[in-house]
Amino acid sequence: MVYYVNILKSQRSGTYYKGISEDYRARFEAHNRGESTYTSLHMPWELIYVEEHATKKEALIREKKLKRCKADYFEWLRSQSSNLLNR
């Protein structure tokens, strides 16, 4: 099974949300429907970064590392070739 790490940016507050899922598109849509308590407070969201991982463990480790990063790093990631949205 493939897992995705994704980063969302709130168009309202400018905050970033990092998460993992098996279907990043469906999860993104769920966030914009207000189906998550935290993210419902910052809607609407923009999907800015997605990367693929072979295992859930790898994705969780990457998500944990991203949670310590700052906004300028997320904006840099946005333009990188590792971003599935750029393919």
PyMOL Python script that loads the backbone (N, CA, C, O; Angstrom):
from pymol import cmd

cmd.read_pdbstr("""\
ATOM      1  N   MET A   1       0.836  -1.179   0.000  1.00  0.00           N
ATOM      2  CA  MET A   1       0.000   0.000   0.000  1.00  0.00           C
ATOM      3  C   MET A   1       0.885   1.247   0.000  1.00  0.00           C
ATOM      4  O   MET A   1       1.923   1.277   0.661  1.00  0.00           O
ATOM      5  N   VAL A   2       0.480   2.253  -0.726  1.00  0.00           N
ATOM      6  CA  VAL A   2       1.204   3.526  -0.813  1.00  0.00           C
ATOM      7  C   VAL A   2       0.558   4.519   0.148  1.00  0.00           C
ATOM      8  O   VAL A   2      -0.663   4.557   0.297  1.00  0.00           O
ATOM      9  N   TYR A   3       1.395   5.315   0.791  1.00  0.00           N
ATOM     10  CA  TYR A   3       0.927   6.382   1.675  1.00  0.00           C
ATOM     11  C   TYR A   3       1.493   7.702   1.186  1.00  0.00           C
ATOM     12  O   TYR A   3       2.592   7.765   0.635  1.00  0.00           O
ATOM     13  N   TYR A   4       0.722   8.746   1.399  1.00  0.00           N
ATOM     14  CA  TYR A   4       1.108  10.069   0.949  1.00  0.00           C
ATOM     15  C   TYR A   4       1.246  11.013   2.137  1.00  0.00           C
ATOM     16  O   TYR A   4       0.423  11.019   3.052  1.00  0.00           O
ATOM     17  N   VAL A   5       2.297  11.802   2.096  1.00  0.00           N
ATOM     18  CA  VAL A   5       2.459  12.908   3.032  1.00  0.00           C
ATOM     19  C   VAL A   5       2.052  14.149   2.265  1.00  0.00           C
ATOM     20  O   VAL A   5       2.498  14.376   1.141  1.00  0.00           O
ATOM     21  N   ASN A   6       1.193  14.955   2.890  1.00  0.00           N
ATOM     22  CA  ASN A   6       0.758  16.159   2.190  1.00  0.00           C
ATOM     23  C   ASN A   6       0.801  17.369   3.110  1.00  0.00           C
ATOM     24  O   ASN A   6       0.736  17.258   4.334  1.00  0.00           O
ATOM     25  N   ILE A   7       0.912  18.516   2.479  1.00  0.00           N
ATOM     26  CA  ILE A   7       0.916  19.783   3.199  1.00  0.00           C
ATOM     27  C   ILE A   7      -0.194  20.643   2.608  1.00  0.00           C
ATOM     28  O   ILE A   7      -0.288  20.822   1.394  1.00  0.00           O
ATOM     29  N   LEU A   8      -1.023  21.163   3.487  1.00  0.00           N
ATOM     30  CA  LEU A   8      -2.086  22.078   3.100  1.00  0.00           C
ATOM     31  C   LEU A   8      -1.758  23.458   3.642  1.00  0.00           C
ATOM     32  O   LEU A   8      -1.125  23.590   4.690  1.00  0.00           O
ATOM     33  N   LYS A   9      -2.190  24.482   2.927  1.00  0.00           N
ATOM     34  CA  LYS A   9      -2.025  25.855   3.389  1.00  0.00           C
ATOM     35  C   LYS A   9      -3.403  26.494   3.475  1.00  0.00           C
ATOM     36  O   LYS A   9      -4.180  26.463   2.521  1.00  0.00           O
ATOM     37  N   SER A  10      -3.691  27.074   4.634  1.00  0.00           N
ATOM     38  CA  SER A  10      -4.971  27.749   4.821  1.00  0.00           C
ATOM     39  C   SER A  10      -4.987  29.042   4.037  1.00  0.00           C
ATOM     40  O   SER A  10      -4.087  29.872   4.171  1.00  0.00           O
ATOM     41  N   GLN A  11      -6.004  29.212   3.221  1.00  0.00           N
ATOM     42  CA  GLN A  11      -6.156  30.455   2.476  1.00  0.00           C
ATOM     43  C   GLN A  11      -6.706  31.560   3.375  1.00  0.00           C
ATOM     44  O   GLN A  11      -6.643  32.739   3.027  1.00  0.00           O
ATOM     45  N   ARG A  12      -7.237  31.179   4.516  1.00  0.00           N
ATOM     46  CA  ARG A  12      -7.779  32.155   5.466  1.00  0.00           C
ATOM     47  C   ARG A  12      -6.700  32.694   6.406  1.00  0.00           C
ATOM     48  O   ARG A  12      -6.532  33.907   6.539  1.00  0.00           O
ATOM     49  N   SER A  13      -5.970  31.781   7.057  1.00  0.00           N
ATOM     50  CA  SER A  13      -5.032  32.197   8.102  1.00  0.00           C
ATOM     51  C   SER A  13      -3.564  32.084   7.705  1.00  0.00           C
ATOM     52  O   SER A  13      -2.691  32.624   8.384  1.00  0.00           O
ATOM     53  N   GLY A  14      -3.291  31.380   6.605  1.00  0.00           N
ATOM     54  CA  GLY A  14      -1.902  31.195   6.183  1.00  0.00           C
ATOM     55  C   GLY A  14      -1.178  30.094   6.943  1.00  0.00           C
ATOM     56  O   GLY A  14       0.019  29.894   6.735  1.00  0.00           O
ATOM     57  N   THR A  15      -1.873  29.376   7.816  1.00  0.00           N
ATOM     58  CA  THR A  15      -1.248  28.287   8.555  1.00  0.00           C
ATOM     59  C   THR A  15      -1.102  27.059   7.666  1.00  0.00           C
ATOM     60  O   THR A  15      -1.765  26.931   6.636  1.00  0.00           O
ATOM     61  N   TYR A  16      -0.223  26.166   8.087  1.00  0.00           N
ATOM     62  CA  TYR A  16       0.048  24.943   7.330  1.00  0.00           C
ATOM     63  C   TYR A  16      -0.409  23.737   8.137  1.00  0.00           C
ATOM     64  O   TYR A  16      -0.335  23.722   9.366  1.00  0.00           O
ATOM     65  N   TYR A  17      -0.882  22.734   7.420  1.00  0.00           N
ATOM     66  CA  TYR A  17      -1.301  21.474   8.035  1.00  0.00           C
ATOM     67  C   TYR A  17      -0.544  20.357   7.340  1.00  0.00           C
ATOM     68  O   TYR A  17      -0.515  20.292   6.111  1.00  0.00           O
ATOM     69  N   LYS A  18       0.064  19.485   8.116  1.00  0.00           N
ATOM     70  CA  LYS A  18       0.801  18.344   7.575  1.00  0.00           C
ATOM     71  C   LYS A  18       0.079  17.070   7.970  1.00  0.00           C
ATOM     72  O   LYS A  18      -0.340  16.921   9.118  1.00  0.00           O
ATOM     73  N   GLY A  19      -0.072  16.147   7.022  1.00  0.00           N
ATOM     74  CA  GLY A  19      -0.766  14.906   7.328  1.00  0.00           C
ATOM     75  C   GLY A  19      -0.369  13.790   6.387  1.00  0.00           C
ATOM     76  O   GLY A  19       0.365  13.999   5.421  1.00  0.00           O
ATOM     77  N   ILE A  20      -0.869  12.593   6.688  1.00  0.00           N
ATOM     78  CA  ILE A  20      -0.660  11.447   5.806  1.00  0.00           C
ATOM     79  C   ILE A  20      -2.009  10.822   5.483  1.00  0.00           C
ATOM     80  O   ILE A  20      -2.972  10.964   6.236  1.00  0.00           O
ATOM     81  N   SER A  21      -2.063  10.137   4.361  1.00  0.00           N
ATOM     82  CA  SER A  21      -3.291   9.447   3.969  1.00  0.00           C
ATOM     83  C   SER A  21      -2.971   8.438   2.879  1.00  0.00           C
ATOM     84  O   SER A  21      -1.893   8.454   2.285  1.00  0.00           O
ATOM     85  N   GLU A  22      -3.921   7.575   2.636  1.00  0.00           N
ATOM     86  CA  GLU A  22      -3.800   6.621   1.531  1.00  0.00           C
ATOM     87  C   GLU A  22      -4.338   7.222   0.238  1.00  0.00           C
ATOM     88  O   GLU A  22      -3.985   6.775  -0.853  1.00  0.00           O
ATOM     89  N   ASP A  23      -5.194   8.238   0.359  1.00  0.00           N
ATOM     90  CA  ASP A  23      -5.775   8.912  -0.799  1.00  0.00           C
ATOM     91  C   ASP A  23      -5.764  10.412  -0.519  1.00  0.00           C
ATOM     92  O   ASP A  23      -6.702  10.947   0.073  1.00  0.00           O
ATOM     93  N   TYR A  24      -4.705  11.083  -0.946  1.00  0.00           N
ATOM     94  CA  TYR A  24      -4.539  12.491  -0.587  1.00  0.00           C
ATOM     95  C   TYR A  24      -5.616  13.390  -1.183  1.00  0.00           C
ATOM     96  O   TYR A  24      -5.976  14.402  -0.582  1.00  0.00           O
ATOM     97  N   ARG A  25      -6.130  13.037  -2.348  1.00  0.00           N
ATOM     98  CA  ARG A  25      -7.175  13.864  -2.964  1.00  0.00           C
ATOM     99  C   ARG A  25      -8.459  13.826  -2.142  1.00  0.00           C
ATOM    100  O   ARG A  25      -9.066  14.862  -1.871  1.00  0.00           O
ATOM    101  N   ALA A  26      -8.863  12.629  -1.752  1.00  0.00           N
ATOM    102  CA  ALA A  26     -10.081  12.479  -0.945  1.00  0.00           C
ATOM    103  C   ALA A  26      -9.916  13.151   0.413  1.00  0.00           C
ATOM    104  O   ALA A  26     -10.848  13.778   0.918  1.00  0.00           O
ATOM    105  N   ARG A  27      -8.729  13.021   1.005  1.00  0.00           N
ATOM    106  CA  ARG A  27      -8.483  13.635   2.315  1.00  0.00           C
ATOM    107  C   ARG A  27      -8.498  15.157   2.202  1.00  0.00           C
ATOM    108  O   ARG A  27      -9.020  15.835   3.087  1.00  0.00           O
ATOM    109  N   PHE A  28      -7.938  15.697   1.138  1.00  0.00           N
ATOM    110  CA  PHE A  28      -7.961  17.138   0.899  1.00  0.00           C
ATOM    111  C   PHE A  28      -9.398  17.646   0.793  1.00  0.00           C
ATOM    112  O   PHE A  28      -9.752  18.661   1.393  1.00  0.00           O
ATOM    113  N   GLU A  29     -10.210  16.940   0.034  1.00  0.00           N
ATOM    114  CA  GLU A  29     -11.612  17.325  -0.115  1.00  0.00           C
ATOM    115  C   GLU A  29     -12.341  17.266   1.224  1.00  0.00           C
ATOM    116  O   GLU A  29     -13.172  18.125   1.516  1.00  0.00           O
ATOM    117  N   ALA A  30     -12.034  16.256   2.038  1.00  0.00           N
ATOM    118  CA  ALA A  30     -12.650  16.131   3.363  1.00  0.00           C
ATOM    119  C   ALA A  30     -12.285  17.322   4.251  1.00  0.00           C
ATOM    120  O   ALA A  30     -13.131  17.839   4.981  1.00  0.00           O
ATOM    121  N   HIS A  31     -11.035  17.753   4.186  1.00  0.00           N
ATOM    122  CA  HIS A  31     -10.623  18.924   4.964  1.00  0.00           C
ATOM    123  C   HIS A  31     -11.407  20.163   4.531  1.00  0.00           C
ATOM    124  O   HIS A  31     -11.805  20.968   5.373  1.00  0.00           O
ATOM    125  N   ASN A  32     -11.628  20.319   3.245  1.00  0.00           N
ATOM    126  CA  ASN A  32     -12.354  21.490   2.756  1.00  0.00           C
ATOM    127  C   ASN A  32     -13.863  21.381   2.944  1.00  0.00           C
ATOM    128  O   ASN A  32     -14.581  22.362   2.747  1.00  0.00           O
ATOM    129  N   ARG A  33     -14.348  20.215   3.318  1.00  0.00           N
ATOM    130  CA  ARG A  33     -15.762  20.060   3.692  1.00  0.00           C
ATOM    131  C   ARG A  33     -15.962  20.255   5.190  1.00  0.00           C
ATOM    132  O   ARG A  33     -17.092  20.214   5.678  1.00  0.00           O
ATOM    133  N   GLY A  34     -14.868  20.468   5.920  1.00  0.00           N
ATOM    134  CA  GLY A  34     -14.973  20.696   7.358  1.00  0.00           C
ATOM    135  C   GLY A  34     -15.096  19.433   8.182  1.00  0.00           C
ATOM    136  O   GLY A  34     -15.628  19.478   9.292  1.00  0.00           O
ATOM    137  N   GLU A  35     -14.620  18.303   7.674  1.00  0.00           N
ATOM    138  CA  GLU A  35     -14.770  17.027   8.358  1.00  0.00           C
ATOM    139  C   GLU A  35     -13.705  16.768   9.424  1.00  0.00           C
ATOM    140  O   GLU A  35     -13.720  15.715  10.063  1.00  0.00           O
ATOM    141  N   SER A  36     -12.797  17.696   9.621  1.00  0.00           N
ATOM    142  CA  SER A  36     -11.778  17.591  10.661  1.00  0.00           C
ATOM    143  C   SER A  36     -11.916  18.814  11.568  1.00  0.00           C
ATOM    144  O   SER A  36     -11.984  19.942  11.081  1.00  0.00           O
ATOM    145  N   THR A  37     -11.957  18.597  12.871  1.00  0.00           N
ATOM    146  CA  THR A  37     -12.182  19.694  13.813  1.00  0.00           C
ATOM    147  C   THR A  37     -11.163  20.816  13.638  1.00  0.00           C
ATOM    148  O   THR A  37     -11.547  21.978  13.501  1.00  0.00           O
ATOM    149  N   TYR A  38      -9.867  20.488  13.641  1.00  0.00           N
ATOM    150  CA  TYR A  38      -8.838  21.523  13.533  1.00  0.00           C
ATOM    151  C   TYR A  38      -8.908  22.245  12.195  1.00  0.00           C
ATOM    152  O   TYR A  38      -8.947  23.474  12.152  1.00  0.00           O
ATOM    153  N   THR A  39      -8.925  21.495  11.120  1.00  0.00           N
ATOM    154  CA  THR A  39      -8.845  22.138   9.807  1.00  0.00           C
ATOM    155  C   THR A  39     -10.122  22.887   9.449  1.00  0.00           C
ATOM    156  O   THR A  39     -10.081  23.790   8.614  1.00  0.00           O
ATOM    157  N   SER A  40     -11.248  22.539  10.053  1.00  0.00           N
ATOM    158  CA  SER A  40     -12.496  23.249   9.748  1.00  0.00           C
ATOM    159  C   SER A  40     -12.422  24.710  10.182  1.00  0.00           C
ATOM    160  O   SER A  40     -13.140  25.551   9.640  1.00  0.00           O
ATOM    161  N   LEU A  41     -11.573  25.018  11.143  1.00  0.00           N
ATOM    162  CA  LEU A  41     -11.435  26.393  11.633  1.00  0.00           C
ATOM    163  C   LEU A  41     -10.620  27.284  10.702  1.00  0.00           C
ATOM    164  O   LEU A  41     -10.618  28.506  10.852  1.00  0.00           O
ATOM    165  N   HIS A  42      -9.924  26.671   9.737  1.00  0.00           N
ATOM    166  CA  HIS A  42      -9.012  27.424   8.873  1.00  0.00           C
ATOM    167  C   HIS A  42      -9.346  27.291   7.388  1.00  0.00           C
ATOM    168  O   HIS A  42      -8.518  27.624   6.540  1.00  0.00           O
ATOM    169  N   MET A  43     -10.537  26.813   7.063  1.00  0.00           N
ATOM    170  CA  MET A  43     -10.931  26.644   5.665  1.00  0.00           C
ATOM    171  C   MET A  43     -11.045  27.991   4.960  1.00  0.00           C
ATOM    172  O   MET A  43     -11.307  29.006   5.605  1.00  0.00           O
ATOM    173  N   PRO A  44     -10.853  28.009   3.654  1.00  0.00           N
ATOM    174  CA  PRO A  44     -10.531  26.904   2.757  1.00  0.00           C
ATOM    175  C   PRO A  44      -9.034  26.601   2.737  1.00  0.00           C
ATOM    176  O   PRO A  44      -8.200  27.421   3.122  1.00  0.00           O
ATOM    177  N   TRP A  45      -8.733  25.400   2.277  1.00  0.00           N
ATOM    178  CA  TRP A  45      -7.353  24.910   2.214  1.00  0.00           C
ATOM    179  C   TRP A  45      -6.897  24.789   0.775  1.00  0.00           C
ATOM    180  O   TRP A  45      -7.692  24.556  -0.135  1.00  0.00           O
ATOM    181  N   GLU A  46      -5.596  24.952   0.593  1.00  0.00           N
ATOM    182  CA  GLU A  46      -4.948  24.750  -0.706  1.00  0.00           C
ATOM    183  C   GLU A  46      -3.952  23.607  -0.523  1.00  0.00           C
ATOM    184  O   GLU A  46      -3.164  23.617   0.422  1.00  0.00           O
ATOM    185  N   LEU A  47      -3.983  22.630  -1.417  1.00  0.00           N
ATOM    186  CA  LEU A  47      -3.025  21.527  -1.395  1.00  0.00           C
ATOM    187  C   LEU A  47      -1.754  22.011  -2.073  1.00  0.00           C
ATOM    188  O   LEU A  47      -1.762  22.308  -3.268  1.00  0.00           O
ATOM    189  N   ILE A  48      -0.649  22.095  -1.313  1.00  0.00           N
ATOM    190  CA  ILE A  48       0.572  22.653  -1.899  1.00  0.00           C
ATOM    191  C   ILE A  48       1.679  21.629  -2.104  1.00  0.00           C
ATOM    192  O   ILE A  48       2.598  21.868  -2.887  1.00  0.00           O
ATOM    193  N   TYR A  49       1.610  20.485  -1.409  1.00  0.00           N
ATOM    194  CA  TYR A  49       2.709  19.526  -1.515  1.00  0.00           C
ATOM    195  C   TYR A  49       2.212  18.118  -1.230  1.00  0.00           C
ATOM    196  O   TYR A  49       1.426  17.897  -0.308  1.00  0.00           O
ATOM    197  N   VAL A  50       2.684  17.158  -2.042  1.00  0.00           N
ATOM    198  CA  VAL A  50       2.371  15.740  -1.850  1.00  0.00           C
ATOM    199  C   VAL A  50       3.598  14.926  -2.205  1.00  0.00           C
ATOM    200  O   VAL A  50       4.218  15.146  -3.245  1.00  0.00           O
ATOM    201  N   GLU A  51       3.953  13.974  -1.334  1.00  0.00           N
ATOM    202  CA  GLU A  51       5.017  13.026  -1.661  1.00  0.00           C
ATOM    203  C   GLU A  51       4.559  11.621  -1.298  1.00  0.00           C
ATOM    204  O   GLU A  51       3.743  11.434  -0.395  1.00  0.00           O
ATOM    205  N   GLU A  52       5.088  10.646  -2.007  1.00  0.00           N
ATOM    206  CA  GLU A  52       4.674   9.248  -1.875  1.00  0.00           C
ATOM    207  C   GLU A  52       5.683   8.463  -1.046  1.00  0.00           C
ATOM    208  O   GLU A  52       6.892   8.675  -1.142  1.00  0.00           O
ATOM    209  N   HIS A  53       5.154   7.544  -0.225  1.00  0.00           N
ATOM    210  CA  HIS A  53       5.993   6.655   0.576  1.00  0.00           C
ATOM    211  C   HIS A  53       5.474   5.226   0.461  1.00  0.00           C
ATOM    212  O   HIS A  53       4.269   4.995   0.354  1.00  0.00           O
ATOM    213  N   ALA A  54       6.395   4.276   0.483  1.00  0.00           N
ATOM    214  CA  ALA A  54       6.047   2.877   0.296  1.00  0.00           C
ATOM    215  C   ALA A  54       5.361   2.269   1.516  1.00  0.00           C
ATOM    216  O   ALA A  54       4.588   1.320   1.385  1.00  0.00           O
ATOM    217  N   THR A  55       5.641   2.809   2.701  1.00  0.00           N
ATOM    218  CA  THR A  55       5.049   2.245   3.918  1.00  0.00           C
ATOM    219  C   THR A  55       4.467   3.353   4.787  1.00  0.00           C
ATOM    220  O   THR A  55       4.837   4.522   4.674  1.00  0.00           O
ATOM    221  N   LYS A  56       3.548   2.952   5.654  1.00  0.00           N
ATOM    222  CA  LYS A  56       2.964   3.903   6.588  1.00  0.00           C
ATOM    223  C   LYS A  56       4.022   4.419   7.561  1.00  0.00           C
ATOM    224  O   LYS A  56       4.012   5.593   7.934  1.00  0.00           O
ATOM    225  N   LYS A  57       4.924   3.546   7.964  1.00  0.00           N
ATOM    226  CA  LYS A  57       5.991   3.939   8.896  1.00  0.00           C
ATOM    227  C   LYS A  57       6.844   5.058   8.298  1.00  0.00           C
ATOM    228  O   LYS A  57       7.131   6.046   8.973  1.00  0.00           O
ATOM    229  N   GLU A  58       7.247   4.908   7.040  1.00  0.00           N
ATOM    230  CA  GLU A  58       8.044   5.944   6.366  1.00  0.00           C
ATOM    231  C   GLU A  58       7.283   7.265   6.316  1.00  0.00           C
ATOM    232  O   GLU A  58       7.850   8.328   6.569  1.00  0.00           O
ATOM    233  N   ALA A  59       6.002   7.191   5.988  1.00  0.00           N
ATOM    234  CA  ALA A  59       5.187   8.398   5.892  1.00  0.00           C
ATOM    235  C   ALA A  59       5.047   9.078   7.258  1.00  0.00           C
ATOM    236  O   ALA A  59       5.106  10.304   7.347  1.00  0.00           O
ATOM    237  N   LEU A  60       4.865   8.297   8.307  1.00  0.00           N
ATOM    238  CA  LEU A  60       4.741   8.875   9.650  1.00  0.00           C
ATOM    239  C   LEU A  60       6.030   9.543  10.105  1.00  0.00           C
ATOM    240  O   LEU A  60       5.999  10.595  10.743  1.00  0.00           O
ATOM    241  N   ILE A  61       7.157   8.935   9.778  1.00  0.00           N
ATOM    242  CA  ILE A  61       8.455   9.529  10.129  1.00  0.00           C
ATOM    243  C   ILE A  61       8.633  10.855   9.400  1.00  0.00           C
ATOM    244  O   ILE A  61       9.071  11.838   9.999  1.00  0.00           O
ATOM    245  N   ARG A  62       8.300  10.891   8.121  1.00  0.00           N
ATOM    246  CA  ARG A  62       8.435  12.124   7.336  1.00  0.00           C
ATOM    247  C   ARG A  62       7.485  13.205   7.861  1.00  0.00           C
ATOM    248  O   ARG A  62       7.872  14.366   7.986  1.00  0.00           O
ATOM    249  N   GLU A  63       6.247  12.821   8.164  1.00  0.00           N
ATOM    250  CA  GLU A  63       5.284  13.785   8.697  1.00  0.00           C
ATOM    251  C   GLU A  63       5.798  14.394  10.002  1.00  0.00           C
ATOM    252  O   GLU A  63       5.686  15.603  10.209  1.00  0.00           O
ATOM    253  N   LYS A  64       6.353  13.573  10.870  1.00  0.00           N
ATOM    254  CA  LYS A  64       6.879  14.052  12.143  1.00  0.00           C
ATOM    255  C   LYS A  64       8.003  15.065  11.930  1.00  0.00           C
ATOM    256  O   LYS A  64       8.079  16.074  12.630  1.00  0.00           O
ATOM    257  N   LYS A  65       8.873  14.789  10.957  1.00  0.00           N
ATOM    258  CA  LYS A  65       9.955  15.735  10.644  1.00  0.00           C
ATOM    259  C   LYS A  65       9.396  17.041  10.105  1.00  0.00           C
ATOM    260  O   LYS A  65       9.879  18.113  10.468  1.00  0.00           O
ATOM    261  N   LEU A  66       8.396  16.970   9.253  1.00  0.00           N
ATOM    262  CA  LEU A  66       7.806  18.176   8.677  1.00  0.00           C
ATOM    263  C   LEU A  66       7.128  19.046   9.731  1.00  0.00           C
ATOM    264  O   LEU A  66       7.082  20.268   9.594  1.00  0.00           O
ATOM    265  N   LYS A  67       6.611  18.429  10.763  1.00  0.00           N
ATOM    266  CA  LYS A  67       5.926  19.192  11.810  1.00  0.00           C
ATOM    267  C   LYS A  67       6.880  20.132  12.550  1.00  0.00           C
ATOM    268  O   LYS A  67       6.432  21.054  13.232  1.00  0.00           O
ATOM    269  N   ARG A  68       8.184  19.907  12.423  1.00  0.00           N
ATOM    270  CA  ARG A  68       9.173  20.783  13.062  1.00  0.00           C
ATOM    271  C   ARG A  68       9.684  21.878  12.127  1.00  0.00           C
ATOM    272  O   ARG A  68      10.493  22.711  12.535  1.00  0.00           O
ATOM    273  N   CYS A  69       9.225  21.883  10.891  1.00  0.00           N
ATOM    274  CA  CYS A  69       9.733  22.830   9.892  1.00  0.00           C
ATOM    275  C   CYS A  69       8.920  24.116   9.869  1.00  0.00           C
ATOM    276  O   CYS A  69       7.825  24.199  10.425  1.00  0.00           O
ATOM    277  N   LYS A  70       9.484  25.097   9.218  1.00  0.00           N
ATOM    278  CA  LYS A  70       8.874  26.431   9.133  1.00  0.00           C
ATOM    279  C   LYS A  70       8.287  26.677   7.739  1.00  0.00           C
ATOM    280  O   LYS A  70       8.548  25.941   6.788  1.00  0.00           O
ATOM    281  N   ALA A  71       7.492  27.731   7.661  1.00  0.00           N
ATOM    282  CA  ALA A  71       6.767  28.069   6.438  1.00  0.00           C
ATOM    283  C   ALA A  71       7.664  28.230   5.218  1.00  0.00           C
ATOM    284  O   ALA A  71       7.293  27.814   4.121  1.00  0.00           O
ATOM    285  N   ASP A  72       8.843  28.831   5.395  1.00  0.00           N
ATOM    286  CA  ASP A  72       9.713  29.034   4.228  1.00  0.00           C
ATOM    287  C   ASP A  72      10.154  27.706   3.625  1.00  0.00           C
ATOM    288  O   ASP A  72      10.344  27.616   2.412  1.00  0.00           O
ATOM    289  N   TYR A  73      10.317  26.683   4.442  1.00  0.00           N
ATOM    290  CA  TYR A  73      10.671  25.354   3.937  1.00  0.00           C
ATOM    291  C   TYR A  73       9.502  24.755   3.142  1.00  0.00           C
ATOM    292  O   TYR A  73       9.712  24.152   2.090  1.00  0.00           O
ATOM    293  N   PHE A  74       8.285  24.921   3.642  1.00  0.00           N
ATOM    294  CA  PHE A  74       7.118  24.394   2.926  1.00  0.00           C
ATOM    295  C   PHE A  74       6.961  25.068   1.569  1.00  0.00           C
ATOM    296  O   PHE A  74       6.615  24.417   0.583  1.00  0.00           O
ATOM    297  N   GLU A  75       7.214  26.365   1.518  1.00  0.00           N
ATOM    298  CA  GLU A  75       7.113  27.081   0.249  1.00  0.00           C
ATOM    299  C   GLU A  75       8.224  26.634  -0.711  1.00  0.00           C
ATOM    300  O   GLU A  75       8.013  26.571  -1.922  1.00  0.00           O
ATOM    301  N   TRP A  76       9.393  26.328  -0.171  1.00  0.00           N
ATOM    302  CA  TRP A  76      10.480  25.801  -0.997  1.00  0.00           C
ATOM    303  C   TRP A  76      10.106  24.419  -1.541  1.00  0.00           C
ATOM    304  O   TRP A  76      10.299  24.138  -2.723  1.00  0.00           O
ATOM    305  N   LEU A  77       9.566  23.554  -0.665  1.00  0.00           N
ATOM    306  CA  LEU A  77       9.154  22.214  -1.093  1.00  0.00           C
ATOM    307  C   LEU A  77       8.154  22.270  -2.241  1.00  0.00           C
ATOM    308  O   LEU A  77       8.164  21.426  -3.137  1.00  0.00           O
ATOM    309  N   ARG A  78       7.314  23.254  -2.195  1.00  0.00           N
ATOM    310  CA  ARG A  78       6.244  23.408  -3.180  1.00  0.00           C
ATOM    311  C   ARG A  78       6.773  23.361  -4.614  1.00  0.00           C
ATOM    312  O   ARG A  78       6.090  22.852  -5.503  1.00  0.00           O
ATOM    313  N   SER A  79       7.958  23.876  -4.848  1.00  0.00           N
ATOM    314  CA  SER A  79       8.508  23.949  -6.209  1.00  0.00           C
ATOM    315  C   SER A  79       9.452  22.800  -6.555  1.00  0.00           C
ATOM    316  O   SER A  79       9.999  22.767  -7.657  1.00  0.00           O
ATOM    317  N   GLN A  80       9.652  21.859  -5.635  1.00  0.00           N
ATOM    318  CA  GLN A  80      10.616  20.794  -5.847  1.00  0.00           C
ATOM    319  C   GLN A  80      10.044  19.655  -6.687  1.00  0.00           C
ATOM    320  O   GLN A  80       8.829  19.473  -6.763  1.00  0.00           O
ATOM    321  N   SER A  81      10.934  18.894  -7.313  1.00  0.00           N
ATOM    322  CA  SER A  81      10.525  17.763  -8.151  1.00  0.00           C
ATOM    323  C   SER A  81       9.935  16.620  -7.312  1.00  0.00           C
ATOM    324  O   SER A  81       9.237  15.759  -7.848  1.00  0.00           O
ATOM    325  N   SER A  82      10.208  16.607  -6.020  1.00  0.00           N
ATOM    326  CA  SER A  82       9.630  15.581  -5.142  1.00  0.00           C
ATOM    327  C   SER A  82       8.130  15.808  -4.930  1.00  0.00           C
ATOM    328  O   SER A  82       7.438  14.921  -4.431  1.00  0.00           O
ATOM    329  N   ASN A  83       7.629  16.973  -5.301  1.00  0.00           N
ATOM    330  CA  ASN A  83       6.219  17.300  -5.151  1.00  0.00           C
ATOM    331  C   ASN A  83       5.420  16.661  -6.285  1.00  0.00           C
ATOM    332  O   ASN A  83       5.568  17.045  -7.444  1.00  0.00           O
ATOM    333  N   LEU A  84       4.581  15.693  -5.953  1.00  0.00           N
ATOM    334  CA  LEU A  84       3.792  15.012  -6.983  1.00  0.00           C
ATOM    335  C   LEU A  84       2.883  15.977  -7.747  1.00  0.00           C
ATOM    336  O   LEU A  84       2.494  15.690  -8.879  1.00  0.00           O
ATOM    337  N   LEU A  85       2.549  17.089  -7.157  1.00  0.00           N
ATOM    338  CA  LEU A  85       1.699  18.070  -7.841  1.00  0.00           C
ATOM    339  C   LEU A  85       2.431  18.755  -8.988  1.00  0.00           C
ATOM    340  O   LEU A  85       1.791  19.394  -9.824  1.00  0.00           O
ATOM    341  N   ASN A  86       3.751  18.640  -9.050  1.00  0.00           N
ATOM    342  CA  ASN A  86       4.540  19.252 -10.120  1.00  0.00           C
ATOM    343  C   ASN A  86       4.785  18.299 -11.291  1.00  0.00           C
ATOM    344  O   ASN A  86       5.497  18.646 -12.233  1.00  0.00           O
ATOM    345  N   ARG A  87       4.224  17.155 -11.239  1.00  0.00           N
ATOM    346  CA  ARG A  87       4.442  16.169 -12.319  1.00  0.00           C
ATOM    347  C   ARG A  87       3.327  16.184 -13.313  1.00  0.00           C
ATOM    348  O   ARG A  87       3.352  15.422 -14.280  1.00  0.00           O
TER     349      ARG A  87
END
""", "prot")
cmd.dss("prot")
cmd.show_as("cartoon", "prot")
cmd.util.cbc("prot")
cmd.orient("prot")
